[in-house]
């Protein structure tokens, strides 16, 4: 800067100003491509969806009349939508509890480096590498009411065959079984990774402090991996709310809407019935739910979770 | 209060591997020693000497491959760490990161069902002892290194164990704090009147705190004794060069040297401590002397450290008064009774140098 200051004053001002202006511009120029893509494929559709949720449209017509809150009102009176909402909540709650409830004990149990544990780790992880569509197809065979393996096993115990995917009381739980089976191995590996990062000396200190296995688990292991547990919970809530493939392949929301979730409802309204207005309104509600969850996630993450040696 | 006794202890980490392949070195090999009740015993040695392994076997954190660990009148090989009535302070403190200082200290008492009132009284008492009363609600990560160290100590003290075990507890602290903590540990030992076993690689810590030092190297015991005993009567070159800074000078002998009391044969070595040597411009036949030149001079304030070169190689000489000379050649000289002699295997030649002033340090 000193060389600039020594120059004749007439030249200084414009040049410095120009340079400052350029410097200010550089960061914007650098993030422009990313923001362009973000705007084009995220912000714009979002705004568009917001507008559509107050409109009536069938995906083809040029005429998109504004209907105000009519779509939202209709949704709240639509029994199928309300059922989709409760299905989604049920599905999400049970799915997340199952994933967390299984992957943590499994992770603690498999957190050893012996051959048998490595084989078990690989075995429970393997469903994760299969595509969800294949998993859904396989489980349709397994859950087939007459020829499926599951009902054969059930018949060994003298029980009657279960309509895994055909009984409205059961179908939602069957879908949960399938997605948990696919997902639990992956999250077990994540739990194992988190456990591996817990300093071994903590367990040694606990052993010298005469802590029982249960107290070691609840007072040392669980607090040490809370960040991971929160991560697993929130990621799975988001996953569960978005579940679509298994439903589309295995039940198409049936029987009698017992497996229609919010996402599947949006798909049905928008792309089977071509009622874009209500579909967009449902989409906005879904977005709202996800935003609330994300907000709590970050608040929890910032406050409650801390692990530092 | 109980003696700790190790009988023919070995630790082999690769036991399963070894059966198939050629033998490799055991981490600890056939060591024996007794740690008297109420002593402050420091196990010292260079890294990889097996000192931590030995300590962890006493604590029960590491299985014993061969031999017996005695605490008091029972063999504890198969006793769980928690049932040995010992407390350990870890190098990284191993504080429970999600618990407050209070909980860290009380955890061990809660586990054995001490009544709440008593826990509270004991925690408060110990917290006062280590100056932590104001920090009981903090989490470990809100404390400084020295404070964490105190929590670790408090957690040990509150259990009132028979035996305290320290695994390099001061190595994460800065030099000043380390010196302070050394003093505190010495005081703590006096107050508690309990056995301390302390592992370190730092011979200064060993010298300043121990009343018994066990010096290990490569899984074997080199020497057991009081700090002054190890310093003045090292059994071999390893002990001689490990204890004291700068290390004892070792002069390899290549031709027969006749001295006042004895003759030194080729292959043997002569040793002298840097602080026992003097420099002069003239040789003096009342002393053992070597013609040398000064290579470097380090002024350390209270003392001056010279590096000298002669026919035996390079050595250190430490003087309290600086030696000023313009002469090219200087003479290093050492009293005959300050010389040490080692045989070709590095074992000290006993009986050659048994000057009285060495003996008076044999027992402190």
Interface residues (C-beta under 8 A of the other chain):
Chain A: X199 X201 X202 X204 X205 X206 X207 X208 X209 X210 X211 X212 X215 X219 X220 X223 X224 X226 X306 X307 X308 X309
Chain B: X59 X60 X61 X80 X81 X82 X83 X86 X87 X88 X90 X92 X94 X95 X96 X97 X98 X99 X107 X108 X111 X112 X139 X140 X141 X155 X159
